[in-house]
Amino acid sequence: MSTARRPVERDERAVIDKAADLLAALAGERAGVGVSELARRAGLSKFTTFRVLGALERTGMVDRVGPGDRFAAHGVAIGKALLAHDRDAGSTLRAMPLRAFTSRTVTDPATLLTELTGVRSAGIAFDTDEARTGVSAVAVPLRGPNGAGVAALSITYASADPAAARYAEHVRNAGAAAAPALRRALAQPRPASG
């Protein structure tokens, strides 16, 4: 066995372990559980939970409950804003195939990781026709008290919108205004659940 294959095998094993943790967290549930709650139960990031659940759904091991459009994080600006600050993103992106929603969706993990480095540096993420042709978005991460990305804000718009150039400034301003309140809220001690 070559040395080059070992990291891939470790990543695949990690994904299998994460899938097992998620299935265990779902055991006995009848009404469904949200991604955030499953991530908490399994001790995983939301992004990792979302990606592994997608794989489990494709193989018929879990079913999604509820309607609405959902896109994998790698294909939308808000997902990229969160991925850029997710410590598990690199191994997860390399371990699973990245689905193309349009011809512009980035599906090469190395290319996407380079883009995420830029997002982390610039503090802003974009997608242009990556999730849906004719639809674009810009997003900024919101950081918690420890500096980790915990949420994001985005503006979605028609790709041909003549005002699109101003949206990056608007979303940056909204993020800057929301961030202090979010950090204060997250710094508050949580009441004990009983």
C-alpha positions as CSV (number, residue, x, y, z in Angstrom):
1,M,0.0,0.0,0.0
2,S,1.4,3.4,-0.9
3,T,1.8,6.2,1.6
4,A,-0.3,8.5,-0.6
5,R,-3.4,6.4,-0.1
6,R,-3.2,6.3,3.7
7,P,-4.7,9.8,4.3
8,V,-7.7,9.0,2.1
9,E,-8.3,5.8,4.1
10,R,-8.1,7.7,7.4
11,D,-10.6,10.2,6.1
12,E,-13.0,7.4,4.9
13,R,-12.7,5.7,8.3
14,A,-13.4,9.0,10.0
15,V,-16.5,9.5,7.8
16,I,-17.7,6.0,8.7
17,D,-17.2,6.7,12.4
18,K,-19.1,10.0,12.0
19,A,-21.9,8.2,10.2
20,A,-22.2,5.7,13.0
21,D,-22.3,8.5,15.6
22,L,-25.1,10.2,13.7
23,L,-27.1,7.0,13.3
24,A,-26.7,6.3,17.0
25,A,-27.9,9.9,17.8
26,L,-31.0,9.2,15.6
27,A,-31.8,5.9,17.3
28,G,-35.4,5.8,18.5
29,E,-36.4,9.1,17.0
30,R,-39.7,9.1,15.2
31,A,-40.5,12.8,14.5
32,G,-37.1,13.8,13.2
33,V,-34.2,15.8,14.6
34,G,-32.7,19.0,13.2
35,V,-29.1,19.2,12.0
36,S,-28.0,21.4,14.9
37,E,-29.4,19.0,17.5
38,L,-27.8,16.0,15.7
39,A,-24.5,17.8,15.5
40,R,-24.6,18.5,19.3
41,R,-25.6,15.0,20.1
42,A,-22.8,13.5,17.9
43,G,-20.2,16.0,18.9
44,L,-19.7,17.1,15.2
45,S,-19.7,20.4,13.4
46,K,-22.9,21.4,11.7
47,F,-21.2,21.2,8.3
48,T,-19.8,17.7,8.9
49,T,-23.2,16.6,10.2
50,F,-25.0,18.0,7.1
51,R,-22.5,16.4,4.7
52,V,-22.6,12.9,6.4
53,L,-26.4,13.1,6.6
54,G,-26.5,13.8,2.8
55,A,-24.5,10.6,2.2
56,L,-26.7,8.6,4.5
57,E,-29.8,10.0,2.8
58,R,-28.4,9.1,-0.7
59,T,-27.9,5.5,0.4
60,G,-31.4,5.3,2.0
61,M,-30.2,5.0,5.6
62,V,-32.0,8.2,6.7
63,D,-34.9,10.2,5.3
64,R,-35.2,14.0,5.3
65,V,-38.3,15.4,7.0
66,G,-39.7,18.7,5.7
67,P,-39.8,20.7,2.4
68,G,-37.7,23.5,0.9
69,D,-34.5,23.9,-1.2
70,R,-31.3,22.8,0.4
71,F,-27.9,23.0,-1.2
72,A,-24.7,21.6,0.1
73,A,-22.5,24.2,1.8
74,H,-19.9,24.1,-0.9
75,G,-22.3,25.5,-3.5
76,V,-23.7,28.6,-1.7
77,A,-22.1,31.7,-0.3
78,I,-23.5,31.3,3.2
79,G,-22.1,27.7,3.3
80,K,-18.7,28.9,2.2
81,A,-18.7,31.6,4.9
82,L,-19.3,28.9,7.5
83,L,-16.9,26.3,5.9
84,A,-14.1,28.8,5.9
85,H,-14.2,28.7,9.7
86,D,-14.9,25.0,10.2
87,R,-11.9,23.1,11.4
88,D,-13.3,19.8,10.0
89,A,-14.0,21.2,6.5
90,G,-10.8,20.1,4.9
91,S,-11.0,16.4,5.8
92,T,-14.7,16.3,5.1
93,L,-14.4,17.9,1.7
94,R,-11.7,15.5,0.7
95,A,-13.6,12.4,1.9
96,M,-16.9,12.9,0.1
97,P,-17.8,13.7,-3.5
98,L,-18.9,17.3,-4.0
99,R,-22.1,17.5,-6.1
100,A,-22.4,20.0,-8.9
101,F,-25.7,21.9,-8.9
102,T,-24.7,23.9,-12.1
103,S,-21.7,24.0,-14.4
104,R,-20.2,26.7,-12.1
105,T,-20.3,24.7,-8.9
106,V,-16.8,24.1,-7.5
107,T,-16.4,20.3,-7.0
108,D,-12.6,20.0,-6.8
109,P,-11.7,19.9,-3.0
110,A,-8.3,21.5,-3.5
111,T,-9.8,24.4,-5.5
112,L,-12.6,24.8,-2.9
113,L,-10.1,24.8,0.0
114,T,-8.1,27.5,-1.8
115,E,-11.3,29.5,-2.2
116,L,-12.1,29.0,1.5
117,T,-8.7,30.3,2.5
118,G,-9.5,33.5,0.6
119,V,-12.9,33.7,2.3
120,R,-11.3,33.4,5.7
121,S,-8.8,36.1,4.8
122,A,-11.3,38.5,3.2
123,G,-14.2,37.8,5.6
124,I,-16.7,37.5,2.7
125,A,-17.9,34.7,0.5
126,F,-19.5,34.7,-3.0
127,D,-21.3,32.3,-5.2
128,T,-22.2,33.2,-8.8
129,D,-24.6,30.8,-10.5
130,E,-23.2,27.9,-8.4
131,A,-26.3,26.6,-6.7
132,R,-28.8,27.7,-9.4
133,T,-28.2,29.4,-12.8
134,G,-29.2,33.0,-12.6
135,V,-28.9,33.3,-8.8
136,S,-26.0,34.6,-6.9
137,A,-25.2,35.5,-3.3
138,V,-22.7,37.1,-1.0
139,A,-22.3,36.2,2.7
140,V,-20.2,37.1,5.7
141,P,-19.5,34.9,8.7
142,L,-20.5,35.9,12.2
143,R,-18.0,34.9,14.9
144,G,-18.7,33.9,18.5
145,P,-16.8,34.9,21.6
146,N,-13.9,32.6,20.8
147,G,-13.6,33.8,17.3
148,A,-15.1,30.7,15.6
149,G,-17.6,31.2,12.9
150,V,-21.0,30.3,14.4
151,A,-23.4,31.9,11.9
152,A,-23.5,33.8,8.7
153,L,-25.6,36.4,6.9
154,S,-26.2,36.5,3.2
155,I,-28.0,38.3,0.4
156,T,-29.3,36.3,-2.5
157,Y,-30.0,38.1,-5.8
158,A,-30.5,37.6,-9.5
159,S,-27.1,37.4,-11.1
160,A,-28.1,40.0,-13.7
161,D,-29.2,42.5,-11.0
162,P,-27.6,45.9,-11.8
163,A,-27.3,46.7,-8.1
164,A,-25.3,43.5,-7.3
165,A,-22.0,45.4,-6.8
166,R,-23.4,47.1,-3.7
167,Y,-24.6,43.9,-2.0
168,A,-21.2,43.0,-0.6
169,E,-21.0,46.3,1.3
170,H,-24.6,45.9,2.6
171,V,-24.0,42.4,3.9
172,R,-20.7,43.4,5.5
173,N,-22.5,46.3,7.3
174,A,-25.3,44.0,8.4
175,G,-22.8,41.5,9.7
176,A,-20.8,44.1,11.6
177,A,-24.0,45.4,13.2
178,A,-25.2,41.9,14.2
179,A,-21.9,40.5,15.4
180,P,-21.6,42.2,18.8
181,A,-25.1,41.2,19.8
182,L,-24.5,37.6,18.7
183,R,-21.2,37.4,20.7
184,R,-22.9,38.8,23.8
185,A,-25.8,36.3,23.5
186,L,-23.4,33.4,23.0
187,A,-21.3,34.5,26.0
188,Q,-24.3,34.3,28.3
189,P,-24.3,31.1,30.5
190,R,-27.0,28.7,29.4
191,P,-29.6,27.6,32.0
192,A,-29.3,24.0,33.1
193,S,-31.8,21.7,31.4
194,G,-33.5,19.2,33.5
